[in-house]
Amino acid sequence: MKGMESGEPPSRAGAEGGSAMSSEPEEQVTQVTDASVHAAAGAEGAPEGAAGAAASGSEAADVDQVPGALAEARERADAGDVAGAIEAYRGYILNASDTAHARVELARLYESKNEWQLALEQYEAAREELDLLEATLGAASSLAALGKFEAAERELRRAARSHPSNAQVFATTGTIAFRRGQYDEAAEALKRAIDLEPDNGYSYFYRGEALNQLGRVDEALEMLERATQMLPNLGRAWYVMGILFDKKGRPQEAAAMYRKAREVAAA
């Protein structure tokens, strides 16, 4: 949602089948929107007050330098310098007049640090300028991560009214339903997302997780195999495939999946 997403790892679906592996790889999956989001999950956060200091230090910057400031923010984000990118985005927003898209990018960086309230504030500020679908879906994901599910559902209904055939609306709806334990609803919404956008690996991943919870093992395996083809570094997908092979009584294949999950987690 990058693309949607919770501050917790996906639920430990079917963990009773995972005895061949002593511990699950620590991983968070927070987005279902496209993978080009300028976020680096797990990077160190900015020192307290650093972003504000950078913004105040750039108050006198010439307006002609603003596009350069935005380019710097994006370059820092692409390089994995989340703290530096946040500072640069805040400095840009302080001086620019059109900031909606930059605020969405900044919100995604806050998401990568699990700072959901700060992300929500940026999504809401972005919508004060432009009625952006990505800001509405981001707000819904942030609200869900904060446990405000009714508010998140209101945002999703708003998005569905204006974009009734948009894949990301269904993907975000499905992942939020998954986090609420509404696995039938999640599987159905994510199926629509896949039909509309068949190259989003996160939709396959979350649908596989939901199907696993529903006991639909063969369908879940199919979804997760597709997810790992598109997202080979998504360790959680390999791990859940191990659980599913365990459920099918195929311990050698399960062990291979657990091993792959550990390799990805260690990389």
C-alpha positions in Angstrom: 0.0 0.0 0.0 4.0 0.3 -1.1 2.3 0.6 -1.0 -0.7 -1.1 3.0 0.3 -2.0 5.9 0.5 -3.0 10.2 3.3 -2.4 12.6 3.4 -6.1 13.5 4.6 -9.0 11.4 1.8 -10.9 9.7 0.2 -13.3 12.2 2.0 -16.5 12.8 -0.4 -18.5 10.7 -0.4 -22.2 11.3 2.7 -22.1 13.5 1.8 -25.5 15.0 3.1 -27.0 11.7 6.5 -25.3 11.9 8.3 -27.6 14.4 11.1 -28.3 12.0 12.3 -24.7 12.5 13.2 -23.5 16.0 12.2 -19.9 15.4 10.5 -17.8 12.8 12.6 -15.3 10.9 12.0 -11.8 12.3 10.4 -9.8 9.5 7.8 -7.2 9.0 5.6 -6.9 5.9 4.0 -3.5 5.8 3.2 -2.6 2.2 1.1 -3.9 -0.6 1.7 -1.0 -2.9 4.4 -1.1 -5.5 7.9 -2.0 -4.4 9.4 1.4 -5.5 8.3 3.1 -2.3 11.2 5.1 -0.9 11.3 3.2 2.4 14.0 1.1 4.0 12.4 -1.0 6.7 14.7 -1.6 9.7 17.0 1.4 9.1 17.9 3.5 12.0 15.6 6.3 12.9 16.5 10.0 12.9 18.0 11.3 16.1 15.4 13.2 18.2 15.0 16.7 16.8 17.2 16.2 13.8 14.4 16.6 11.3 13.2 19.8 12.9 16.7 21.2 13.0 17.2 20.5 9.3 13.9 22.1 8.4 14.6 25.3 10.4 18.1 25.5 8.9 16.6 25.6 5.4 14.1 28.3 6.0 16.1 30.9 4.1 16.6 28.6 1.1 15.8 30.1 -2.3 12.6 28.8 -3.8 14.6 27.8 -6.9 16.5 25.3 -4.7 13.3 23.4 -3.7 13.3 20.9 -6.5 16.9 20.0 -5.7 15.9 19.5 -2.0 13.2 17.0 -3.1 15.7 15.2 -5.4 18.1 15.0 -2.4 15.3 13.5 -0.2 14.5 10.9 -2.8 18.2 10.0 -3.3 18.7 9.6 0.4 15.6 7.4 0.6 16.7 5.2 -2.3 20.1 4.8 -0.6 18.5 3.6 2.6 19.3 6.7 4.6 15.9 7.0 6.2 16.8 9.5 8.8 18.5 11.8 6.3 15.6 11.4 3.9 13.1 12.4 6.5 15.1 15.5 7.3 15.3 16.4 3.6 11.6 15.9 3.0 10.7 18.1 6.0 13.1 20.8 4.8 11.5 20.6 1.3 7.9 20.7 2.7 8.8 23.8 4.8 9.7 25.8 1.6 7.5 24.4 -1.1 3.9 25.3 -2.0 2.9 22.0 -3.6 3.8 19.3 -1.1 1.1 16.6 -1.4 3.2 14.0 -3.2 6.3 14.7 -1.0 4.1 14.2 2.1 3.0 10.8 0.9 6.6 9.8 0.3 7.5 11.1 3.8 4.6 9.2 5.3 5.9 6.0 3.8 9.3 6.6 5.4 7.5 7.0 8.8 5.7 3.7 8.0 9.1 2.0 7.5 9.9 3.1 11.1 6.5 2.0 12.4 5.7 5.6 13.3 2.1 5.3 12.3 0.8 8.5 13.9 3.4 10.6 12.1 2.6 8.8 8.9 -1.1 9.4 9.3 -0.5 13.1 9.9 1.4 13.4 6.6 -1.3 11.5 4.7 -4.0 13.8 6.1 -1.9 16.9 5.3 -1.4 15.6 1.7 -5.2 15.3 1.3 -5.7 18.8 2.3 -3.9 19.8 -0.9 -5.0 17.0 -3.3 -7.5 14.2 -3.2 -4.9 11.5 -3.7 -5.9 7.9 -3.7 -2.6 6.8 -2.3 -3.0 9.2 0.6 -6.4 7.8 1.4 -5.2 4.2 1.3 -2.1 5.2 3.3 -4.4 6.8 5.9 -6.5 3.7 6.1 -3.4 1.5 6.6 -2.0 3.8 9.3 -5.3 3.9 11.1 -5.5 0.1 11.1 -2.0 -0.1 12.4 -3.1 2.2 15.3 -6.0 -0.1 16.0 -8.6 2.4 14.7 -10.3 -0.1 12.4 -13.7 1.7 12.1 -11.9 4.8 10.9 -9.8 2.7 8.5 -13.0 1.2 7.0 -14.4 4.7 6.5 -11.3 5.6 4.5 -11.6 2.4 2.5 -15.3 3.0 1.6 -14.3 6.5 0.5 -11.6 5.1 -1.8 -14.0 2.4 -3.1 -16.6 5.0 -4.1 -14.2 7.0 -6.1 -12.1 4.1 -7.5 -14.4 1.0 -7.7 -12.1 -1.0 -9.9 -8.7 -0.1 -8.5 -6.4 -3.0 -7.5 -4.8 -1.1 -4.6 -8.2 -0.4 -3.0 -8.9 -4.1 -2.9 -5.3 -5.0 -1.8 -5.5 -2.6 1.1 -9.0 -3.8 2.0 -7.7 -7.3 2.0 -4.7 -6.8 4.1 -6.6 -4.8 6.7 -9.2 -7.6 6.8 -6.4 -10.1 7.3 -5.1 -8.2 10.3 -8.5 -8.2 11.8 -8.8 -11.9 11.4 -11.4 -11.7 8.7 -9.8 -14.3 6.5 -12.7 -15.0 4.1 -13.1 -11.3 3.4 -9.3 -10.9 3.0 -9.0 -13.8 0.6 -11.9 -12.5 -1.6 -10.6 -8.8 -1.7 -7.1 -9.9 -2.5 -8.4 -12.2 -5.3 -10.0 -9.1 -6.8 -6.7 -7.2 -6.4 -4.8 -10.0 -8.2 -7.3 -10.1 -11.0 -6.9 -6.4 -11.5 -3.1 -6.2 -10.9 -1.5 -9.7 -11.4 2.1 -8.5 -10.9 1.8 -7.4 -7.2 3.6 -10.0 -5.1 2.3 -8.7 -1.8 -1.3 -9.4 -2.9 -0.3 -13.1 -3.5 1.5 -13.1 -0.2 -1.3 -11.9 2.0 -3.9 -14.0 0.1 -1.7 -17.0 0.8 -1.6 -16.1 4.5 -5.4 -15.8 4.6 -5.9 -19.1 2.7 -3.5 -20.8 5.2 -5.6 -19.6 8.1 -8.7 -21.0 6.3 -7.1 -24.4 5.9 -7.0 -24.2 2.1 -3.4 -25.5 2.0 -3.0 -26.2 -1.7 -4.4 -22.8 -2.7 -2.2 -21.1 -0.1 0.9 -22.8 -1.5 0.1 -21.7 -5.0 -0.3 -18.1 -3.8 3.0 -18.1 -1.8 4.9 -19.7 -4.6 3.9 -16.9 -6.9 4.8 -14.4 -4.1 8.3 -15.8 -3.8 8.8 -15.6 -7.6 8.1 -11.9 -7.4 9.5 -11.2 -4.0 12.4 -13.7 -3.5 13.7 -11.8 -0.4 10.4 -12.0 1.5 11.5 -14.4 4.2 8.0 -14.7 5.8 6.7 -16.2 2.5 9.3 -18.9 2.5 8.6 -19.6 6.2 4.9 -20.0 5.7 5.5 -22.3 2.7 7.5 -24.5 5.1 4.5 -24.6 7.4 2.3 -25.6 4.6 4.6 -28.4 3.4 4.7 -29.6 7.0 0.9 -29.7 6.9 1.0 -31.8 3.8 3.4 -34.3 5.4 6.3 -33.4 3.1 9.1 -32.7 5.7 12.0 -32.5 3.3 10.4 -29.7 1.2 9.4 -28.0 4.5 12.9 -28.1 5.7 14.1 -26.6 2.5 11.7 -23.7 2.8 12.7 -23.0 6.4 16.3 -23.1 5.4 15.6 -20.6 2.6 13.7 -18.4 5.1 16.7 -18.3 7.4 19.1 -17.5 4.5 16.9 -14.5 3.5 16.6 -13.3 7.1 20.4 -13.5 7.5 21.2 -11.6 4.2 
